[in-house]
Amino acid sequence: QSIVLPEYLKEAIDFATSGSPKTYTSVHGYDRTSYNVPKGEQNDHDNWEVSGVFSGWTASDIVATPATVADLTWEIYGPGYSVAPEPFIQQMIPGARDIYGLASFNLNSDSGQQGKYGQAYGHLGATYGYQSVTVYFPALQISLAVATNIERDFQEQPAYATCFAYNAAAGMLLNKTVRCVYKTGTYYSGGCKCDPLEEEDATVVV
């Protein structure tokens, strides 16, 4: 899987197809879901030594730091298109009303914004004890990755962190103060709402 990666990423990413997280990282991962337990209760299990956390070649097989995954996201979606030719990347970008592109999620709801500053796409990461998200925001050319060592029913913690981090970075780039609120819901409700990044008077600070 690493054959298409830039050289600097090949040694920074492990593609884990077997074993437990303990083999690859010191970070323990905790199941806090309500699956398969009595109503009103939640799991409380450390999956660090559980084989089966990794799903082989199709999903849940990348082990890397958030910074490395943000770099990978930049290399895929950013202006250099170093992982695949631009026509292929364009197929990956979801339309405004699409849930998916080719191997990519529409993550507009994690941006807290509307219009061009609200466009966001990338991929969720979820497996036993760990949840994450990596996102590219094309208007400001920001790549951002969030990793957590908790598994919850609706993955709200990576979305929450993504929205607040993106808007903090966007506010600095556009010289604006942005306030956000996050409402917990389900995969398809709730989400982040922020002060708008008004395009007509926004000037990028470099």
Order of alpha helices (4+ residues) and beta strands (2+ residues): alpha-beta-beta-beta-beta-alpha-alpha-beta-beta-beta-beta-beta-beta-alpha-beta-beta
